[in-house]
Amino acid sequence: MLLTRGSTPAAPRPVALTIGNFDGVHRGHQAVLAHLVRGAQARALPAALLTFEPHPREFFTPATAPTRLSSLREKIELLAERGIDHLHVQRFDRRFASLSPELFIERVLVQGLRTRWLLIGDDFRFGAKRAGDMSQLAAAARRHYFELEAMPTIQAGGVRVSSSEVRAALARGDLATARVLLGRNYSISGRVRHGEKLGRQLGFATANLRINHNRPPLTGIFAVRVHGIGKTARDGVASLGYRPTVTDAGRALLEVHLFDFAGDLYGRHLRVEFLHKLRDEERYDTLDALKAQIARDCDAARGLLGTPIDG
């Protein structure tokens, strides 16, 4: 996959294009991507996608922007798996945000990405103050000789598939609904970094992952499966949140205890799948009380995952 970034998109050849944030790459996104790839192949064009960094709402209202379901790296990996040939990550800044719908069409779609077929969601808006709509795109398509197609909203289990619905399911700890909407288990990827070594002192060594999200879409204690250590995934228990018993730092941490594992993981890039929520975070009066609860969490996670005591 060709990956380009910056404020001036450029395509080496005409493309079939779709546009959006694609946060989480859920089943609705996957349907758009599958249709895009099929349409691109039928037209002998590369399948291209235009996305934005940061998310426009993070740019305009960072304090109230929705939490991300995927970091930029995770999103790039998920899109590459879906057959995208060219991904342009558009720097969303004040200059780009001020483009009128007409200039967005001229500079980005026509001159920059050389669009020959444009596939968008039926509620797509664009340009300064989101003033551009489907009627403007239809007129531009006739004027600049590109095809235009809108995709209807996708539903799963009677629920509209959207990033907002995925966030809501994760926030309430409903991993089963999130799994239906995503078409896979929710996961977070990150690089293992040095922590305070408290887990080791308690007898439950943890791998501490750097969180690239502005804040996690879920918190609590979870039964997890971890990829990136060897040929097979390993089971474990994870704490994602703010560690109320031991810190008031206010920064979210993802700590994973792998069952029956001893080894150096520092610097390794891991992907943590969240399979079952065990409980919410709690504050304990003593570290001994915390240690006892971690032991109970490990037993519960082993039971849910079917992990034998001896690994």
Backbone bond lengths (Angstrom), bond angles and torsions (degrees), N, CA, C in turn:
res aa  C-N    CA-C-N  psi(-1)  N-CA   C-N-CA  omega(-1)  CA-C   N-CA-C  phi
1 M - - - 1.460 - - 1.526 109.89 -
2 L 1.316 116.07 129.86 1.457 121.51 174.71 1.529 108.51 -78.29
3 L 1.331 116.40 124.14 1.459 121.89 179.11 1.519 108.73 -114.79
4 T 1.334 116.07 121.98 1.459 120.96 176.37 1.519 108.24 -124.58
5 R 1.337 115.16 150.32 1.455 120.96 -179.46 1.516 109.39 -137.28
6 G 1.335 115.08 159.07 1.452 119.02 173.48 1.508 112.76 130.89
7 S 1.326 115.21 -168.75 1.463 121.07 -174.65 1.514 113.07 -96.91
8 T 1.343 116.98 -8.97 1.466 119.94 -178.77 1.521 109.05 -126.06
9 P 1.332 117.61 97.12 1.465 118.96 -179.67 1.516 111.45 -67.03
10 A 1.313 115.24 144.50 1.462 119.95 177.94 1.518 108.65 -148.28
11 A 1.312 115.67 131.75 1.460 121.44 178.41 1.521 108.99 -112.56
12 P 1.332 118.37 134.54 1.470 120.59 -179.81 1.525 112.97 -68.40
13 R 1.327 116.83 -19.15 1.469 120.86 178.20 1.516 107.94 -153.68
14 P 1.338 118.93 164.02 1.468 120.60 179.16 1.529 111.48 -57.87
15 V 1.339 115.56 150.15 1.464 120.49 -172.49 1.519 112.10 -133.40
16 A 1.328 114.10 162.19 1.461 123.20 161.70 1.516 105.69 -95.64
17 L 1.326 118.13 127.33 1.460 121.96 -165.51 1.519 112.32 -127.46
18 T 1.336 114.88 142.85 1.456 121.23 163.61 1.517 107.91 -129.64
19 I 1.345 116.29 160.75 1.457 121.72 -171.77 1.521 109.17 -135.11
20 G 1.322 116.61 139.62 1.461 119.45 173.97 1.512 111.97 163.43
21 N 1.335 115.74 173.04 1.459 120.74 177.65 1.522 111.92 -77.97
22 F 1.322 117.73 -34.27 1.462 123.12 176.73 1.529 111.35 53.35
23 D 1.322 117.32 39.94 1.464 120.69 179.56 1.519 109.65 -70.92
24 G 1.326 116.24 120.74 1.463 121.75 -179.14 1.509 114.59 89.50
25 V 1.342 117.85 -19.63 1.473 122.63 -177.70 1.530 109.46 45.85
26 H 1.326 115.80 60.22 1.463 122.27 -178.32 1.528 111.37 -79.25
27 R 1.325 116.75 -175.38 1.469 120.47 -173.85 1.520 113.29 -63.88
28 G 1.331 117.41 -30.87 1.457 119.58 174.44 1.515 111.04 -65.02
29 H 1.338 116.19 -45.52 1.459 120.32 175.47 1.526 110.90 -60.46
30 Q 1.321 115.81 -42.28 1.468 119.73 -177.58 1.524 111.42 -61.91
31 A 1.345 116.67 -36.63 1.464 119.74 177.82 1.532 110.34 -65.54
32 V 1.328 116.88 -42.12 1.463 120.60 177.09 1.524 110.42 -61.37
33 L 1.334 116.80 -45.87 1.454 120.80 -177.41 1.526 111.75 -64.52
34 A 1.331 116.87 -40.79 1.469 120.12 178.95 1.528 110.37 -63.31
35 H 1.344 115.89 -42.02 1.471 119.88 179.37 1.529 109.97 -66.84
36 L 1.333 116.46 -39.29 1.457 120.29 178.34 1.524 110.97 -61.32
37 V 1.326 116.93 -47.85 1.471 120.51 -177.63 1.524 110.38 -62.88
38 R 1.331 116.64 -42.38 1.480 118.97 178.34 1.526 110.55 -62.57
39 G 1.342 116.19 -45.62 1.461 119.76 -179.51 1.513 112.38 -64.93
40 A 1.320 116.60 -38.24 1.459 120.06 178.60 1.522 110.97 -64.81
41 Q 1.321 116.67 -43.10 1.460 120.20 179.60 1.527 110.97 -63.69
42 A 1.330 116.69 -39.56 1.464 120.33 179.60 1.526 111.81 -64.67
43 R 1.328 116.72 -27.66 1.461 121.76 -178.54 1.526 112.57 -101.49
44 A 1.327 116.55 4.08 1.474 121.77 -178.91 1.518 111.36 56.98
45 L 1.342 115.52 43.43 1.457 121.97 179.31 1.526 109.76 -122.12
46 P 1.332 118.43 152.43 1.463 119.53 171.32 1.525 110.35 -69.81
47 A 1.332 116.23 143.88 1.463 122.27 176.37 1.522 108.33 -85.14
48 A 1.320 116.77 117.96 1.463 121.30 -174.51 1.527 110.29 -120.94
49 L 1.329 114.41 152.28 1.459 120.56 179.74 1.522 109.08 -136.49
50 L 1.322 115.83 134.31 1.458 123.05 175.32 1.517 108.37 -108.13
51 T 1.329 116.19 120.36 1.459 120.91 176.53 1.523 108.75 -128.70
52 F 1.340 116.99 176.76 1.461 121.05 -169.36 1.524 111.60 -128.06
53 E 1.318 115.13 143.90 1.461 122.22 176.72 1.527 108.72 -143.12
54 P 1.328 118.94 118.58 1.466 126.07 0.17 1.532 111.69 -74.91
55 H 1.324 115.59 173.88 1.461 121.03 171.46 1.523 108.09 -56.30
56 P 1.346 118.97 136.33 1.465 120.07 -178.92 1.521 114.73 -51.56
57 R 1.327 117.36 -37.51 1.463 118.18 179.49 1.525 111.99 -70.87
58 E 1.329 117.19 -28.23 1.462 120.00 173.44 1.524 110.78 -67.42
59 F 1.324 116.17 -32.76 1.457 120.43 178.83 1.530 111.37 -72.24
60 F 1.329 116.58 -46.55 1.461 120.15 -174.34 1.533 112.49 -80.54
61 T 1.327 117.00 -44.40 1.474 120.86 -175.04 1.527 109.52 -135.52
62 P 1.321 118.39 71.68 1.473 120.75 -174.37 1.519 113.58 -59.11
63 A 1.321 118.34 -31.84 1.468 120.56 -176.93 1.526 112.11 -69.83
64 T 1.325 117.43 -27.48 1.468 120.54 -176.94 1.530 112.74 -116.06
65 A 1.328 117.22 9.04 1.466 119.88 -179.70 1.525 109.94 -65.27
66 P 1.320 117.56 146.71 1.473 119.76 178.32 1.515 111.01 -65.37
67 T 1.325 115.10 148.47 1.461 118.89 175.98 1.519 109.71 -64.49
68 R 1.314 116.23 148.20 1.459 119.95 179.00 1.523 110.64 -80.10
69 L 1.323 114.73 142.71 1.456 120.41 172.36 1.520 110.58 -85.43
70 S 1.324 117.29 -26.88 1.459 120.87 -178.22 1.520 109.09 -143.83
71 S 1.320 115.49 142.19 1.457 119.95 172.32 1.525 108.20 -71.62
72 L 1.327 116.26 169.56 1.466 119.15 179.34 1.528 110.04 -60.97
73 R 1.331 117.97 -42.02 1.463 120.00 179.64 1.521 110.91 -61.68
74 E 1.340 117.34 -44.08 1.463 120.47 179.64 1.522 110.40 -62.65
75 K 1.328 116.80 -42.59 1.463 119.82 -179.90 1.527 111.21 -62.89
76 I 1.324 117.08 -42.69 1.460 120.71 178.79 1.530 110.39 -60.19
77 E 1.331 117.04 -43.37 1.465 120.56 179.57 1.519 111.25 -63.96
78 L 1.327 117.54 -42.35 1.458 121.09 -179.30 1.530 111.33 -66.47
79 L 1.322 117.27 -38.51 1.460 120.70 179.60 1.523 111.20 -69.36
80 A 1.326 116.32 -37.86 1.465 119.58 178.52 1.524 111.10 -61.35
81 E 1.344 116.53 -35.34 1.466 121.06 179.53 1.519 112.03 -67.57
82 R 1.328 117.65 -18.38 1.464 121.75 -175.02 1.523 113.20 -97.09
83 G 1.317 117.19 9.67 1.455 119.58 172.52 1.507 115.83 88.24
84 I 1.338 117.72 16.34 1.456 120.10 177.72 1.536 109.19 -72.32
85 D 1.329 116.24 133.39 1.459 121.26 -179.00 1.522 112.36 -89.19
86 H 1.326 117.54 -34.46 1.465 121.57 -176.42 1.524 108.49 -140.92
87 L 1.322 116.12 119.74 1.460 122.47 175.87 1.517 108.46 -114.03
88 H 1.339 115.63 122.07 1.468 118.98 173.86 1.525 108.68 -109.34
89 V 1.331 115.80 121.64 1.457 122.44 177.28 1.530 107.27 -95.17
90 Q 1.314 115.27 102.47 1.454 121.72 -176.47 1.524 110.97 -79.00
91 R 1.323 117.01 125.78 1.459 119.85 175.34 1.527 108.83 -69.48
92 F 1.334 115.24 116.39 1.455 119.40 -178.09 1.522 108.07 -92.06
93 D 1.326 115.31 103.73 1.452 121.18 -179.82 1.531 108.78 -130.00
94 R 1.318 116.00 -176.04 1.469 119.41 -175.80 1.517 111.90 -62.51
95 R 1.311 116.27 -36.89 1.470 118.84 179.68 1.521 111.36 -64.68
96 F 1.316 116.21 -45.38 1.464 118.57 179.61 1.525 110.77 -66.99
97 A 1.339 116.83 -41.02 1.463 120.81 -178.51 1.517 112.49 -63.15
98 S 1.327 116.99 -23.42 1.464 120.07 -177.27 1.522 113.29 -88.52
99 L 1.325 118.13 -3.71 1.463 120.27 179.14 1.530 110.71 -61.33
100 S 1.302 117.10 129.91 1.458 120.53 173.91 1.522 109.18 -68.75
101 P 1.319 117.90 160.78 1.466 118.84 176.34 1.529 112.68 -54.56
102 E 1.319 116.99 -38.67 1.460 120.47 -179.33 1.522 111.71 -64.54
103 L 1.354 116.15 -43.75 1.457 119.51 179.19 1.526 111.60 -69.99
104 F 1.336 117.43 -34.07 1.466 120.33 175.82 1.525 109.51 -59.60
105 I 1.302 116.73 -45.07 1.464 120.48 -179.84 1.528 110.00 -63.80
106 E 1.330 116.95 -48.61 1.461 120.96 -175.41 1.529 112.05 -66.18
107 R 1.347 116.40 -51.95 1.461 120.32 -170.33 1.526 113.17 -81.66
108 V 1.335 116.30 -37.48 1.462 119.60 -174.14 1.523 111.38 -92.93
109 L 1.320 116.82 -55.03 1.462 119.64 -174.36 1.527 112.53 -74.28
110 V 1.331 116.55 -47.12 1.465 119.60 -171.63 1.525 111.63 -87.31
111 Q 1.336 118.00 -57.37 1.459 120.67 -176.05 1.530 112.66 -77.37
112 G 1.338 117.61 -42.60 1.458 120.50 -174.42 1.515 113.58 -77.16
113 L 1.328 116.19 -57.11 1.463 119.95 -173.64 1.527 113.50 -99.02
114 R 1.319 117.23 -3.24 1.471 122.02 173.27 1.531 110.66 52.23
115 T 1.308 115.11 52.37 1.462 121.92 -173.06 1.520 111.68 -69.25
116 R 1.345 114.82 130.85 1.470 120.58 174.95 1.524 111.14 -112.70
117 W 1.322 116.21 -24.94 1.477 120.51 174.94 1.521 106.84 -143.57
118 L 1.322 116.49 126.59 1.461 121.99 -177.36 1.523 109.29 -117.20
119 L 1.324 115.37 122.66 1.461 122.39 178.59 1.519 108.22 -114.78
120 I 1.344 117.13 121.90 1.455 121.13 -176.76 1.518 110.21 -135.59
121 G 1.337 116.17 165.05 1.448 120.88 172.56 1.519 110.58 -72.66
122 D 1.326 116.22 154.51 1.472 118.72 -174.96 1.528 113.57 -70.52
123 D 1.347 117.67 -8.43 1.458 120.82 177.62 1.533 111.59 -110.98
124 F 1.319 117.85 20.81 1.464 122.19 -174.63 1.524 110.96 -67.24
125 R 1.334 115.81 131.55 1.462 123.03 173.12 1.524 108.38 -128.03
126 F 1.334 117.22 153.06 1.458 119.69 -173.78 1.526 110.04 -155.08
127 G 1.335 114.04 166.87 1.454 120.20 178.65 1.514 112.56 82.45
128 A 1.339 116.09 174.00 1.464 121.86 -178.53 1.523 110.71 -54.12
129 K 1.349 114.75 132.52 1.465 122.92 -179.87 1.524 112.27 58.01
130 R 1.340 116.11 23.26 1.479 122.64 178.06 1.531 110.74 54.27
131 A 1.322 115.44 39.28 1.463 120.16 -174.62 1.517 113.09 -79.85
132 G 1.335 117.59 -21.37 1.451 120.48 -178.57 1.516 112.59 -77.78
133 D 1.331 116.47 142.96 1.465 120.58 -178.32 1.526 110.38 -138.44
134 M 1.323 114.94 -174.65 1.450 121.03 -175.14 1.528 112.10 -62.65
135 S 1.338 118.01 -36.13 1.464 119.82 -178.77 1.522 111.21 -64.32
136 Q 1.347 117.60 -38.25 1.461 120.02 177.13 1.520 111.48 -67.28
137 L 1.324 116.39 -39.49 1.460 119.40 178.02 1.526 111.29 -65.21
138 A 1.337 116.23 -39.42 1.466 119.61 179.67 1.526 110.88 -63.37
139 A 1.334 116.30 -40.74 1.468 119.58 178.01 1.524 110.44 -66.35
140 A 1.343 116.72 -40.27 1.462 120.40 179.33 1.518 111.43 -66.59
141 A 1.332 116.80 -36.09 1.462 120.49 179.16 1.527 110.70 -62.18
142 R 1.327 116.54 -40.31 1.462 119.49 177.76 1.531 110.89 -68.16
143 R 1.322 115.72 -37.80 1.469 120.44 -175.89 1.531 111.56 -72.96
144 H 1.334 116.47 -37.50 1.474 120.46 -174.73 1.531 112.57 -106.47
145 Y 1.308 117.12 5.94 1.465 121.89 172.71 1.521 113.23 62.17
146 F 1.345 116.85 45.06 1.471 118.95 168.39 1.524 109.01 -118.88
147 E 1.317 115.00 153.36 1.467 120.72 178.14 1.527 109.56 -80.45
148 L 1.322 115.46 149.98 1.462 121.27 179.91 1.525 108.82 -132.73
149 E 1.339 115.69 132.95 1.475 120.63 177.26 1.524 109.35 -142.14
150 A 1.329 115.76 138.80 1.467 121.17 177.80 1.515 110.01 -109.02
151 M 1.337 115.79 138.71 1.467 121.73 177.51 1.520 109.19 -98.21
152 P 1.334 117.88 134.76 1.467 119.90 175.66 1.523 111.16 -73.42
153 T 1.325 115.70 165.26 1.465 121.54 177.70 1.525 110.38 -64.32
154 I 1.314 116.82 139.83 1.459 123.06 179.38 1.527 108.98 -96.15
155 Q 1.339 116.77 139.47 1.457 121.81 175.69 1.526 110.20 -118.64
156 A 1.321 114.85 151.02 1.463 121.76 175.42 1.517 107.78 -138.49
157 G 1.319 116.56 121.20 1.456 120.02 -178.60 1.517 112.97 61.80
158 G 1.340 116.57 30.96 1.457 120.70 179.57 1.519 114.19 80.21
159 V 1.333 117.43 5.08 1.465 121.83 -178.33 1.523 108.54 -113.14
160 R 1.337 116.23 134.83 1.460 120.49 174.77 1.525 108.98 -62.89
161 V 1.326 116.18 126.93 1.451 120.04 -179.02 1.522 108.84 -83.42
162 S 1.319 115.73 118.70 1.459 121.13 178.77 1.516 108.67 -152.48
163 S 1.324 115.63 161.35 1.461 119.52 176.67 1.517 110.26 -62.70
164 S 1.335 117.63 -34.56 1.466 120.79 178.71 1.518 111.91 -62.85
165 E 1.341 116.92 -40.43 1.463 120.12 179.03 1.533 110.85 -67.71
166 V 1.324 116.87 -37.47 1.469 119.59 177.12 1.523 109.83 -63.89
167 R 1.333 116.82 -45.23 1.470 120.12 178.94 1.519 111.10 -59.40
168 A 1.321 116.58 -42.50 1.467 120.19 -178.86 1.520 110.97 -63.60
169 A 1.330 117.14 -41.99 1.463 120.42 179.67 1.526 110.31 -64.43
170 L 1.318 117.68 -44.24 1.461 120.73 -179.93 1.522 111.16 -65.43
171 A 1.319 117.26 -39.45 1.463 120.67 -178.28 1.523 111.68 -62.18
172 R 1.327 116.89 -33.65 1.470 119.11 179.10 1.524 112.31 -92.80
173 G 1.333 116.66 6.94 1.459 120.99 176.78 1.511 114.16 77.14
174 D 1.327 117.52 17.06 1.463 122.21 -178.30 1.529 108.85 -89.84
175 L 1.314 115.97 79.80 1.457 120.64 -176.60 1.520 112.17 -69.78
176 A 1.339 117.17 -26.60 1.468 119.77 179.68 1.525 110.66 -66.47
177 T 1.336 117.22 -45.11 1.466 120.16 178.03 1.520 110.66 -65.96
178 A 1.320 116.84 -41.76 1.462 119.91 177.22 1.528 110.78 -58.80
179 R 1.336 116.07 -38.76 1.474 120.81 179.64 1.528 110.51 -63.64
180 V 1.324 117.31 -39.87 1.466 121.43 178.38 1.527 110.41 -64.66
181 L 1.324 116.98 -44.71 1.459 121.25 -177.15 1.525 112.16 -69.86
182 L 1.331 116.51 -35.89 1.460 120.78 -178.87 1.527 113.29 -84.09
183 G 1.329 116.30 -26.15 1.454 119.57 -173.07 1.514 112.77 78.09
184 R 1.325 116.91 13.72 1.468 122.87 -179.97 1.526 106.93 -166.88
185 N 1.315 116.86 170.14 1.457 120.08 173.30 1.528 110.11 -70.91
186 Y 1.329 115.98 142.74 1.456 118.75 175.53 1.521 109.17 -68.21
187 S 1.314 116.84 140.96 1.460 120.44 -179.74 1.521 110.66 -143.69
188 I 1.309 115.29 158.93 1.461 123.28 173.75 1.521 107.83 -128.97
189 S 1.320 116.28 134.56 1.461 121.46 177.93 1.521 109.82 -109.43
190 G 1.301 115.73 150.91 1.461 119.55 177.75 1.512 111.27 -174.87
191 R 1.316 114.82 167.72 1.451 121.14 179.90 1.524 109.87 -95.43
192 V 1.319 116.15 136.76 1.462 120.92 -178.75 1.531 109.38 -72.38
193 R 1.307 115.39 130.26 1.461 120.76 -178.96 1.527 109.37 -126.89
194 H 1.308 115.70 167.38 1.456 120.43 178.32 1.525 109.78 -72.00
195 G 1.338 115.13 138.93 1.449 120.84 176.57 1.516 110.79 -117.89
196 E 1.317 115.49 -153.97 1.464 120.25 -177.61 1.523 112.85 -88.79
197 K 1.330 117.72 -2.15 1.469 123.95 178.23 1.538 112.26 65.37
198 L 1.349 117.40 19.08 1.462 119.39 -179.08 1.522 111.23 -67.01
199 G 1.354 117.16 -39.80 1.455 119.76 179.75 1.516 112.12 -58.50
200 R 1.314 115.91 -40.09 1.459 119.90 178.67 1.526 110.81 -63.15
201 Q 1.334 116.68 -39.66 1.454 120.80 178.68 1.526 111.63 -65.05
202 L 1.346 115.78 -31.32 1.459 120.07 179.66 1.524 112.70 -84.72
203 G 1.331 116.90 -5.63 1.461 120.46 -179.45 1.510 113.96 92.99
204 F 1.330 116.64 10.48 1.466 121.42 179.87 1.529 107.76 -134.38
205 A 1.330 116.81 81.25 1.461 121.03 -177.95 1.523 109.87 -61.06
206 T 1.325 116.02 141.43 1.457 120.55 -177.80 1.520 111.50 -126.22
207 A 1.337 114.34 151.25 1.461 121.57 167.93 1.518 106.71 -95.19
208 N 1.325 116.45 123.61 1.462 121.67 -177.65 1.522 109.39 -100.01
209 L 1.321 116.18 120.16 1.459 120.62 -176.27 1.523 110.52 -102.38
210 R 1.303 114.61 136.55 1.454 120.26 175.61 1.530 109.15 -71.18
211 I 1.325 117.31 127.92 1.456 122.65 -179.61 1.519 109.06 -94.89
212 N 1.336 116.54 121.25 1.456 120.59 179.69 1.523 112.90 -94.60
213 H 1.335 117.18 -6.07 1.453 120.44 178.56 1.530 109.53 -73.32
214 N 1.343 115.91 154.35 1.459 117.90 176.01 1.527 110.66 -63.46
215 R 1.296 117.17 -33.67 1.460 124.60 169.08 1.523 105.99 -165.13
216 P 1.314 118.58 150.03 1.463 119.18 -174.71 1.524 111.22 -72.80
217 P 1.337 117.97 147.84 1.461 121.01 178.96 1.521 113.57 -78.97
218 L 1.329 117.50 -5.56 1.459 121.85 178.24 1.518 108.35 -147.56
219 T 1.309 116.29 154.40 1.464 121.47 175.91 1.523 108.58 -139.87
220 G 1.320 115.39 158.41 1.450 120.68 177.63 1.512 111.94 135.19
221 I 1.327 114.12 -162.34 1.461 122.62 179.25 1.527 107.90 -113.50
222 F 1.328 117.20 133.25 1.461 121.20 -169.05 1.530 111.97 -136.71
223 A 1.328 114.89 148.80 1.459 121.39 164.48 1.523 106.70 -83.66
224 V 1.343 116.65 128.35 1.458 120.22 -171.11 1.523 111.15 -133.13
225 R 1.310 114.39 165.46 1.456 122.66 171.68 1.523 106.87 -127.90
226 V 1.327 116.72 132.16 1.460 121.62 -169.95 1.524 110.31 -115.76
227 H 1.331 115.45 130.38 1.461 122.37 179.92 1.527 109.65 -111.84
228 G 1.334 115.54 149.63 1.451 120.42 175.46 1.515 113.82 111.56
229 I 1.339 117.01 5.39 1.463 120.22 -179.31 1.524 111.14 -98.63
230 G 1.284 116.03 -42.91 1.465 121.44 -179.77 1.509 109.15 -150.59
231 K 1.327 115.69 -157.75 1.464 120.14 -178.53 1.516 112.14 -71.37
232 T 1.324 117.66 -27.15 1.454 121.50 -179.73 1.520 110.00 -119.29
233 A 1.329 115.18 153.46 1.461 120.60 178.66 1.527 109.64 -72.10
234 R 1.326 115.93 155.42 1.457 121.59 -179.95 1.518 109.06 -119.70
235 D 1.350 115.05 143.16 1.456 121.41 179.56 1.523 111.05 -83.54
236 G 1.319 114.04 156.01 1.452 118.16 177.97 1.511 111.70 -172.13
237 V 1.316 114.96 -173.06 1.455 122.50 176.67 1.525 106.63 -127.18
238 A 1.336 116.65 140.44 1.462 120.59 -174.75 1.514 110.60 -130.02
239 S 1.308 113.94 146.95 1.455 122.29 171.60 1.522 107.65 -113.37
240 L 1.311 116.75 123.16 1.457 121.81 177.57 1.517 108.14 -123.72
241 G 1.317 116.19 114.71 1.457 118.95 -178.66 1.510 111.43 161.14
242 Y 1.321 114.72 -140.21 1.460 119.72 -167.23 1.530 113.39 -121.02
243 R 1.328 118.13 11.58 1.470 124.05 175.24 1.534 112.15 45.43
244 P 1.326 118.66 66.68 1.469 120.19 -173.60 1.522 114.34 -64.34
245 T 1.336 117.83 -22.27 1.465 119.19 -178.92 1.527 111.81 -74.93
246 V 1.334 117.43 -31.36 1.460 119.04 -169.37 1.517 114.82 -119.13
247 T 1.327 119.80 -9.84 1.456 119.41 -177.69 1.508 111.52 -152.10
248 D 1.309 115.84 152.30 1.456 123.21 172.23 1.529 109.89 -121.51
249 A 1.341 115.62 27.12 1.468 119.52 -173.91 1.519 112.76 -67.14
250 G 1.329 117.44 -26.43 1.457 120.22 178.19 1.508 115.30 82.78
251 R 1.322 118.50 3.36 1.458 121.58 178.32 1.517 109.34 -107.13
252 A 1.328 115.82 131.95 1.459 120.19 -177.27 1.519 110.90 -68.07
253 L 1.338 115.00 144.23 1.459 122.07 178.67 1.526 109.11 -129.47
254 L 1.315 116.30 145.15 1.458 122.39 171.52 1.523 107.20 -115.58
255 E 1.336 116.07 113.05 1.461 122.89 -179.11 1.519 108.47 -118.65
256 V 1.321 116.54 128.15 1.458 121.57 -175.36 1.521 109.82 -122.84
257 H 1.327 115.75 124.30 1.463 121.15 172.21 1.516 108.04 -100.40
258 L 1.338 116.23 118.11 1.457 122.10 179.96 1.517 109.81 -90.15
259 F 1.318 116.11 131.78 1.458 120.23 -178.83 1.538 110.25 -69.53
260 D 1.329 115.33 133.60 1.460 122.13 171.15 1.527 112.50 54.22
261 F 1.319 116.05 44.01 1.456 121.14 -179.16 1.523 110.00 -130.32
262 A 1.314 115.37 136.55 1.466 121.34 173.23 1.514 107.46 -137.95
263 G 1.314 116.15 118.82 1.457 119.31 -179.02 1.516 110.36 177.43
264 D 1.308 115.62 169.54 1.463 122.57 -178.89 1.524 109.13 -95.55
265 L 1.329 116.83 116.47 1.460 121.45 -178.96 1.523 112.79 -111.49
266 Y 1.317 117.81 3.60 1.458 119.98 -175.77 1.530 111.17 -58.99
267 G 1.319 115.44 131.17 1.454 121.41 -179.10 1.510 114.52 86.29
268 R 1.333 118.06 -9.71 1.469 121.65 -178.98 1.537 109.70 -76.90
269 H 1.319 116.65 142.33 1.469 121.44 176.33 1.522 108.53 -94.54
270 L 1.329 116.94 117.25 1.458 122.60 -175.65 1.525 110.54 -116.67
271 R 1.313 114.83 154.81 1.472 121.62 172.36 1.524 108.44 -119.57
272 V 1.319 116.14 124.00 1.461 122.42 -175.71 1.526 109.00 -107.48
273 E 1.342 115.93 116.11 1.464 121.87 175.87 1.529 109.60 -90.22
274 F 1.326 116.59 130.96 1.461 121.78 179.52 1.528 108.64 -96.50
275 L 1.342 116.00 111.92 1.467 120.74 -172.85 1.526 113.10 -102.05
276 H 1.335 118.33 -39.53 1.466 121.83 -179.13 1.527 108.85 -144.53
277 K 1.326 116.30 137.60 1.462 118.81 172.15 1.522 108.71 -90.27
278 L 1.325 115.79 128.06 1.459 120.90 -179.35 1.525 111.69 -89.47
279 R 1.313 116.07 -42.86 1.464 119.83 -177.08 1.519 109.51 -172.59
280 D 1.333 115.80 171.67 1.454 121.61 172.75 1.527 109.87 -80.90
281 E 1.307 115.50 166.01 1.457 120.27 172.36 1.527 110.03 -65.18
282 E 1.324 115.63 146.86 1.463 120.87 176.49 1.520 109.44 -138.06
283 R 1.321 115.37 156.07 1.460 121.07 174.23 1.524 108.93 -98.57
284 Y 1.339 116.05 133.02 1.461 121.40 179.81 1.525 109.46 -114.38
285 D 1.320 114.82 146.97 1.466 120.07 -176.20 1.524 112.68 -71.07
286 T 1.327 116.84 -30.89 1.466 120.57 -178.63 1.516 110.33 -135.54
287 L 1.335 115.66 159.95 1.456 120.22 176.44 1.519 111.46 -68.45
288 D 1.344 117.09 -28.26 1.468 119.72 176.45 1.524 110.30 -64.39
289 A 1.327 116.85 -40.01 1.463 120.19 177.89 1.525 110.37 -65.46
290 L 1.328 116.14 -39.48 1.467 120.21 176.92 1.520 110.63 -63.41
291 K 1.327 116.86 -43.52 1.465 120.99 -180.00 1.518 111.12 -60.48
292 A 1.324 117.50 -42.26 1.467 121.05 179.86 1.522 110.52 -64.35
293 Q 1.333 116.79 -38.46 1.461 119.61 179.77 1.528 111.33 -69.42
294 I 1.315 116.94 -38.18 1.472 119.50 177.05 1.529 110.28 -60.49
295 A 1.317 116.88 -40.43 1.464 120.04 178.20 1.525 110.43 -61.68
296 R 1.329 116.88 -41.43 1.469 119.58 178.01 1.533 110.52 -66.31
297 D 1.314 116.87 -38.44 1.471 120.12 177.62 1.522 111.30 -62.53
298 C 1.319 117.07 -40.96 1.461 120.62 178.62 1.525 111.22 -62.17
299 D 1.325 116.20 -43.26 1.465 119.77 178.22 1.526 110.92 -62.68
300 A 1.330 116.61 -42.84 1.458 120.32 -179.73 1.528 110.97 -64.79
301 A 1.324 116.75 -42.39 1.462 120.24 -179.45 1.529 111.22 -66.30
302 R 1.339 116.90 -41.67 1.464 119.65 176.73 1.524 110.88 -58.24
303 G 1.324 115.97 -42.18 1.453 119.65 -179.65 1.515 112.31 -63.27
304 L 1.338 117.09 -43.70 1.459 121.11 -179.13 1.517 112.33 -68.80
305 L 1.319 116.47 -35.94 1.455 121.11 -177.55 1.517 113.78 -89.11
306 G 1.347 115.85 -11.35 1.457 119.60 -177.31 1.513 113.02 71.51
307 T 1.339 116.49 30.60 1.453 120.95 -178.04 1.517 110.11 -86.61
308 P 1.318 119.90 120.55 1.471 120.88 178.53 1.514 111.28 -64.35
309 I 1.305 116.26 153.98 1.470 121.42 -177.22 1.521 111.44 -60.34
310 D 1.308 117.87 -34.99 1.458 120.58 -176.52 1.525 112.95 -91.65
311 G 1.362 118.40 12.96 1.468 121.85 174.98 1.473 115.72 84.97
